[in-house]
Amino acid sequence: MTSARLVEPHEVTSARDRVVEHVRRLIEDGRLGRGDRLPGERDLAQELGVSRPSVRSGLEALEAMGVVVSRRGAGTFIADGPPDLGTEPLSLLASLHRLSASEMFEARLVLEVGVAGLAARHATPDQLAAVADAVTEMFASLEDPQAYLVHDVRFHRAVAAGCGNRVLAALMEMVSAQFYELRKQTIGRARDLKESAEMHRRIYRAIRAHDHEAAQAAMTEHLLAARHAQTLETPERDTE
């Protein structure tokens, strides 16, 4: 008879990654396609031999990557939204051409500020509700940086979905996925999550008010603050 023990953080991460890998294989094997519903959390937990919280964590990671979408009361589905460009094109370009952090940030600034302004003009009530839900979840997860990051990425995806331009929305899918992969390594050292959540709420309120200029200004302020915060999160050895 073995005694109960605490689960180490790396074991939780490993279980989460098993969920991500399992769903990836289902897609590659053709057993799941765009718009298909995933098995429930209980079924996935039993099939993979992991806990339901680990399944939930894996599904949240997949949603942050743009692979799945969660629909309240209906379940989790393979994404059927904007074309999925993945993280590889941006990662490959960054490695091949040694793109600087400054160049990457400037590209994100131009893209997201424009997207926020368009969302203020075009977002539907349902799309606004998705942005609002992401803000609510951000405030609810201030004590859990990894969960906060998932909802942060959801927010930016939701804003992009409301911009009314599928090309820009697809580009944001790629940028958001890359942002998630990079930030999850440092988010545990974040110092300003409440301030960040407040900035996201200001962006949402400007979009909801259909104030194009205010939405762009709020997004600019947020991205500049986020850039500064990320430099504080990253030890010098990570930037060498």
Salt bridges, closest charged atoms under 4 A:
GLU11 OE2 - ARG5 NH2 2.94
ASP17 OD1 - ARG16 NE 3.52
GLU21 OE2 - ARG24 NH2 2.24
GLU21 OE2 - ARG25 NH1 3.80
GLU28 OE2 - ARG24 NH1 2.35
ASP29 OD2 - ARG31 NH2 2.96
GLU41 OE1 - ARG52 NH2 3.79
GLU41 OE1 - ARG56 NH2 2.86
GLU47 OE2 - HIS22 NE2 3.58
GLU63 OE1 - ARG154 NH2 2.64
ASP80 OD1 - ARG34 NE 3.56
GLU112 OE2 - ARG108 NE 2.49
GLU112 OE1 - HIS156 ND1 2.60
ASP133 OD2 - ARG72 NH2 3.90
GLU137 OE1 - HIS151 NE2 4.00
ASP152 OD1 - HIS156 NE2 3.25
ASP152 OD1 - HIS200 NE2 3.15
GLU173 OE1 - ARG157 NH1 2.22
GLU181 OE1 - LYS184 NZ 3.25
GLU198 OE1 - ARG201 NH2 2.80
GLU221 OE2 - ARG202 NH2 3.71
GLU233 OE2 - ARG183 NH2 2.42
ASP238 OD2 - ARG189 NH2 3.58
